[in-house]
Structures are given as C-alpha cells and as structure tokens.
Amino acid sequence: MSASSSAPGGQEKRFAAYLDRLAQAAEHADRVEPLKSYCQGLLLPGERKSVEPMAARLAPHDVRQTHESLHHLVAHAPWSDEALLQQVRQSVLPQMEPDGPVIAWIVEDTGFRKKGTHSVGVARQYCGQIGKQDNCQVAVSLSITTEHASLPIAWRLYLPEIWAEDEERREAAGVPKEISFQSKWAMALEQIRKAVRDGVATAPVLADAGYGDNYDFREGLTQLRLRYVVGVRERTTIWEPGESPLPPKQQKGRGRPGTRLRRDRQQQPVSVKELAESLAPQEWKTVSWREGTKKRLRSRFAALCVRPAHRDDRRKQPHAEEWLLLEWPAGESEPTKYWLSTLPSDTTLRELVKIAKHRWIIERDYEELKQELGLGHYEGRGWRGFHHHATLCIAAYGFLVAERSRFSPSVRAGRLELRTAKLPSEFKPRGSPRTRRTS
C-alpha cells in the first residue's frame, strides 16, 4: 500500500487490532505507541532491523525522537517479556487451531555469532547457526505447533557458567539477581513446566539429542505426564527387545536381601547404534513423511520397543518400555539418527517418523525470524534489551502466523499492507557503506 492511501485496508486493520491486544502487556501508557511502532518497524521492508534504521523507516523526518523512544522501550523499560509472550500466544493460537490442533511442543536452541566479550552471555560455545564452536550467544525456546504453523511461546538467553559466576559482568549487563547458571535442558524443562501451569494445550514434546540424551530431562517430562519423541546419541544404552536387567540378588541365610537391579557378563545393555547395526535388512522400512522443496522426503527406518538402561543398576525396578526409532538412509554406511519415544504402544512406524521429523518447522521459524525480522540485529549488550528485542520479534512474527493461518499462506515480512512514509534518499544508518563522491 502506498503512503498516500487514505483508508487502511483489511490487513492493516487486523494488525492494528492485534497491536491493541498486545499493548495490554505494556504495563504503562507511555510504552503503548513505542511498542506498536517497534512491531511495525520489524515488519516493514529493510535489511537491518536494529533501532536506528527502524526509526528512520517509521518517522524519516523525526528520526532522533523516534530512535530515543524505541531505544528506551527495548533497552530500559521494565515490562514483562513473559506477559507479552502470553498475550501473543492467546491472540495467535486461536487463529492457528482452525487449521488443526496443536500436535507438538518443540524445544530448540539457536545461536547468534558475536564479536567481543561484553554482550550478555557471549562465550565460545556450540553455535547451531554454523554447526561448530564459535563466539556467540545462545537462547533456548519452546514452541507450539500445529500441522502447518508454529509459534515460539517461551524464550530465554542461556547464561554460561563463566558469566553466571562473574559478578562484575553480570552487573554491567544487568543480569537479574535471580538468574543463576542452568543447563539448557533444565531451562527447557522450566519453560515446559510453566506452559503446563498456564494451561497450554498439551502435545508430545520434541527435542534434539542435546536435550533428549539427558535422562533427567526425559524423566521430568514423564513426571509432567507429557509424552515425548526426543533424539539421543549413538552411545545411549538400552536393553535389547525382550531383555531387562537381572532382579535384585537374593541372599542366603541371614543376610539382607538385595534391592537393586543387577547386570553380569552375559546380561549387559547395548548402545542404540549397536542394536541398529544388528538388525536384519528386512526390519528396515522405507517411509516418507512430507514434501520437500524438490521431491517427497523419504528414508529407511526401524522401530522397536526397548527399555532404557540409564543407571538402572541403582534402581529397584527397570525403566518402562518405550519406542526406539532408528534411521539408516539408503546409501549411508551407518545409521544416522536415533530417537526415544513414549508415544502409545500402538503407534505406527509412519506416525513415529512423521512426528519425529516435525522439528523441521522450527528451522523455518528461525530462518524467517533471523533473516526477515532481525532477531539477531539487536545492537545492545544488556540482558533486558536482548530479551525485549526477541520478544517483540516473536510478537511481530505472531501476526504473520495468524495471517497465514486465516487469510494468506504466502504473507511475509516486508510485503504487508502497512503504510509508511518515504525514506529520505540521504539517510544512511550506522554500519552502511558510504556513498562514493562523484567528481
């Protein structure tokens, strides 16, 4: 829509109504308009979604005041990220559900490469963005997903132990006193517990091996009565189908009877990789699960009921049986992926594969959040700003999710019917290449 349009269209009216609902979480009247402007700035065309270029696109003839307003909202104003994310969920989920119910909760972490050492939480650690260790920040999130749409509902920066124990750096970055070191799986479990308390429609939890390989994470989900399909690493140990640890040893005479399960030289668990490599060729089935960009995706899978072996020699009862899902693509020299799942025993192989592979939808989310809504563009160094910017990005993304679910599946950031003034030709945001002088 052009800047000269006098009356807002249907999409612009829906966006205004959406922002009115979100503004209820602003907690102060002075924050309402900056919050609305920030979300609009994230959705407007433009390569850079940090404060200065957004201010220029929103108010090209009043950049300084708009910049100050947006910067105060994101870097200093003490509004609640959790309250705004809850408002986003309550506004967007009803738009998602007519297309189908929530079928999964997905745990994910995402990295942002950073230079220097002062940005909150930055450290040399694994960065999923590039698939190796680098200097970066990492955030842990929880998303809810239907068959075709998904939405992050919880988000928090992972604070490495070196940061959590450094009082000087914590104070400089404004890390709240109640934030202590937590492993990523513990952060994710905390987000899941809150979602359960908030009454979010439950569904199986999906996570990669960075979470699923941790027994305490899986046990925490079971205690919450949540089913899961989670990746595990190839060295994870299980009992072969039909096998389990030996019962406690019975003492003869006056000795106390044993209480713990046992293993001996003959009765030992195996790794999931060893079990996969021992299967006969006919036990592997080719299964397809969705359309890819060029063709339908398919691979070879096997599924068996097994008992996890994690520290069961310290237990009185063996672990309950669950599914072990294995993938060994044709042409590969060895199996490539492994999952443990507590889905019902009558779940079919095709159903197991489809839900295990549903994590791809989060990759799509983060690709769009980073590339089109500027999730990693925040230039501040503090805890509050990092979280406020991410929350507002998710809020803006929520409107796209709602629009796609109800009106236009192809809608994207930068292509909405949102009116904006023309940007002055001489404006150059910080970091942009300078225009060459002509002689």
N, C-alpha and C positions, 0 to 999 in steps of 0.2 A: 504494500500500500504506500502511496506517495505521501510526502509531508504535507501536501496541500489538501488531502482528503479531509472533509469537514465532519463526517459522521463515522464513528467506529463501526467496524464490521462485526460479524458474529464471533469470530475468534478473539478479537480484541476485547469484546465484552466478556467473554468467558475468562480471559486472562485477568481482567480487572476484578471479576468476582472471585477468582482463585486467590489473587493477592489480598483481597479484603479478608478472606478467611485466614490466610497466613498471618496477617497483621495482628491477629488476636494474640499471637505469641511474642509480639514486640515488647510488651511489658511497659511501654512508655509512649505517649502520643508523639513525642519528638522523633521517635525511631520509625514511625509508620511509613512516611514518604521515602526516607532513605532506603528502607528495606525493599519497598516496591521498586524503586529505581535500580537498586543493585540487581535484583532478579531480572528486570527488563534488560539491563546492560549485558548480562550474561547471555541473553537470548538474541541480542542484536548481532548483525554481521560484524566481523572483525577478527583478526588473527589473535590479538592479545586481549585477555580478559582480566588484567590487573586493574587497580583503581583508576589510575590516570587516564588510560585510553578509554575506559568505560565512561568516565566523567565527560570526556570530550565528545563522545558519541551521543550522550544523553543531553548535554547542555553546552554546545560548542561555543556559545557566547558568554558563558558563565562557568568556565571550567574550574577556576580556583575554588569557588564556594561549593560547587558540586563535589569536587575532589575531597574537600575537607569533610563534607557531610558523609560521603561514602566511607572515607577512611576512618572516621570516628565510629561509624556503625560496625565496621568489621574488626577494627583493631582494639577498640576500647570499651564500647558499650556492653554492659554486663547482662545481656539477655541470654536465655537458656537455649542451647543447641537441642537438647532433648525435647523441650516443649515445642520448638518449631518443627523438628522431625516428626513428632507425634501429630502435629497439625497437618503436615504434608501427607502422612500415611492415612489419616482419617479423611482427607479430601480426595486422594488419588485412588485408594484401594477400591472404593465403590465403583469407580469408573473402569477398573481392571476386571472386576469379577463377572460382569455380564458375559464376557468372552470365555469364562470358565473359572473354576475355583482356584484358590492357592494350592499348588501341588508340591512346593518345596520351600524350605528356608535354606539359604546358601551363605556359608561363611567364606570370606575371602580376605586376603590382604593385598595391598597394592603399594608400590614404591614410587618415590619421586627423587630423581637424581638431584643432588645439591652440591655446590662448591662451598668450601669453607667449613667452619665448625660451630658457628653461632646460631644457625637456625635450630629451633627447638627439636630435639630428638634426632638430629642428624648424626650419623655414625657410619662406619664401614660395616655393612651388613648385606645380607642377600637382598637383591633388588629384582623383583619379578619382571619389571619393565624391560630389563636387558638380560635376565636369566643368569646372573652371576653376582658376586660380591662387588659392591661399589659404595661410594659415599652417598648416602640417601636417607630420606625419611620414609617410614613405613606406617600405614594406617590399617587397622582391622575393621571390617564391616560385616553387617548382617543384612541380607536382602530377602524379600519375599517375592515369589514368582508364580505366575500362572503359566499356562502352556506357551503363551506368546509374549508376555510382558513381565518386567521385573522392576523392583524399586528398592534402593537401599533404605533401611529404616533405623540403622544404628551405625555410628562411625566414631572411631577414636584413634588418636595417634599412639603408636607403640613407643614407649619410652625405654630405651636400652638401659641396662643396669648402670653403665658408666655415667649416664645422665641422672638417673634416679638418685644416685648417691652423691652427686656434686651439688652442694647447696648454693654455691655461687652461680653456677649456670642455671639452676632451677629458678633462682630469684630473678636473674636477668631476663629470662624468657617468660616469667610469670606462670610457672607451673604450679597449679593449686597444691596446697599442703597435703590434701587427702589423696593425691595421686602418688602411689608407690610403684615399685617395679612389679610388673606382672608379665608372665609369659603370654605369648599370643593366644594359645589355646585357652588360658584362663580368662583373658579378656573376652574372647568369643563366647565362652560359657556364661560370663556375666551378662553380655548382651542378650543371649538367648533366654536366660532366666527373667530378665526384665520384660522381654517380649511376651513370655508366658504370663507374667503378672499383669501385663497390660491387656491381656485377653485377645492378642492377635490370633487369628485363625491358624491352628497348628497344622504342620505338614512335616514329612521326613526332612531331616537335616542333611545337607550335602556339604562336604568339605574335602580338601585335598589331603595328601599324606602328611603334610606339615601339622595337621590337626588330628586326622584320623589315626595316625600311628601312636598317639598318646592314649593309653588305656584310661587314664583319669578323665579325659575329655569324653570318651565313649561312655564311660560309666556315669558321668554327670548327665548325659543325655538320657540314658536309661532311667536314672532316678527321677528325671522330669517327665517320664513316660512319653518321650519322643523317640520315634523310630529314626534310623539313620542309614545313609549309604555314604561311606567315607573311604577315601583312599588310604592304603597302607603301603609301607615299603617292602621290598622283596625279602628282607630278612625277618619280617614279622613271623612269629612262630604260632602254629596251630596243630591240633591233633588231626590226623587223617580221618576221613569219614568213618564213623562207627567206632572210633577209638577215643579213649579218655585216660586221664592219669589213674594210677593204682589207688585203691582205697587206703585209708589210714592203716598202719601196721597194728596188728593185734598182739599184745604182749601175753606171754605165757606166765603162769604163776601169779605172783602178787604185783607185778609191775603195772603202772598206769597204762591204759590203752592209748594208742596214738590218736591224734586228732587231725593231723594234716595229710593231705593227699601226697602220693609218692610217685617217683619215677625210678626205673632201674635201667640197666644197659640195654635191655630189649625194648622197654616201653619208654620211648622218647618222642617228643614232638618234632615236627619238621618245619622248615620255612615255607612260606607260601610259594616261593619260586621253585623249591624242590618238589612240592606237590604238583605244581603246574607242569613241570618237565616230566613227571612220571605218568601223566595221563595218556591214554591211548588216543590215536588220531580221531577215532570215531566219537570221542567225547567232546570234541570241539565243533561248535555250530556257527555258521555264518549268519550274522544278524545285522540288519540295517536299522537305523534309528531316526534319521532326519535327512532333509535335503541340504546339501552343501551348496557352495557358490557355483560349482560346475556340474556336480553329479550327486546322487544319493550316497550318504556315508554308510559304510558297512565294514565289518571286521569279524574276526573269529573269537568266540567267547566260550567259556565253560563256567558252570555254577554248581557248587557242592555245599552241602550242609556240614559244617565243621564246628569244633569247639576251640575258641582262642586258648592259648597256653600261657598267657602272661602271668607269671609268678603264681601259678596255681599250686605249686608245691608249698605255698604258705597258706593255702586255703583249706577249708573243711569240705567244701562242695565244689565240684567242677563248674566252670563257666557254662552258661546256657549255650545251646547250639545257635549259630547264625549262618547267614549266607556268606560264602566266599565267592566273589565274582572275579574271573580271570580273563585277561585279553592277550591274545597272541596273534597279531596280524599276519596274514599270509605274506611270505617273503622275508619276514624277520627271523633272526637267528635265535631269539629267545623271547619269552613273554615280556610285555611292556608295561602293563598296568594291573593293579590288584585293588580290590575293594572288600571291606567287611560290611555287612548289612543286617539290620534287624527287621527288615520287611517280613510280612507273614510267610509262613512256610509254603503256602500255595501260590506264591508269586511266580509268574512265568519268567523264563530267561529273557524274553523280549522286553517285559516290563522292567526287569532289573537293569538291563542295558539302557533303556530309554531314560530312566530316572538318574542313573549314574552319569550319563552323558549330558544331562540337562545343565550342568555347571557352565557350559559354553555361553549361556545367555548373559552371565556376569561379565565375561570378557567383552561382549558387545557393549554393555553398560559403561565399563570403564574406558573403553576406546572412545566412546562419544563424550563422556564426561571430561576426559583429558583433552581431546583434540578439538571439540567444538564448544564446550562450556568452560574451559580454562581451569579445570580442577587443580592443576599444578602450577597455576600462574600467580598465586599469591606471593608477594614480594617481601612481606614482613617476616619477622623472626620469632614472634611470640606464640605461646600456646593458644590464647584466646583467638587471635586472628586466623591461625591455621584452621581451627575448628569452625569459626564463624564463616569463613570463606567456603569451606567444604559443605557446610550445612546449606548455605544459600545456593551453591551449585546443585545440590541434590533437590532443593526446592524448585529451582528452575527446570531441572530435568523432570521432576514430577509432573509439571504441566505438559511437557512433551509426551510423557507416558499416557496421561489422561486423554490428550488429543488423539493419539494414535489408537487408543482402545475404543474410543467412541465415534470419532469423526474421520480422521485422515491418517491411515497407517504410514504414509510416506513423509509426514511432517518432520522437519529437522530444525535445529537451532540455526539462526541466521536467515531463515526463509519463512518467518512468520509474518502475519499481517499486523505488525506493530509499527506505529508511526514514530518517526524520529526526525529531528532537524538535520539539515545538511551540514556535514563536517567541513570547516574551513580548509581550503587547499594548503595553507601554510602550516597547519598543525602537524607536529612530529612528536609522538610520545617518546619518553626516555627509552633508550636502547635501540631505536630505529636508525637505519643508516641515513646519514645526512645527504641531502640533495647536492649534486655537483653544481658548482657555479659555472655559468656559461660565460664565455669571454665576450 
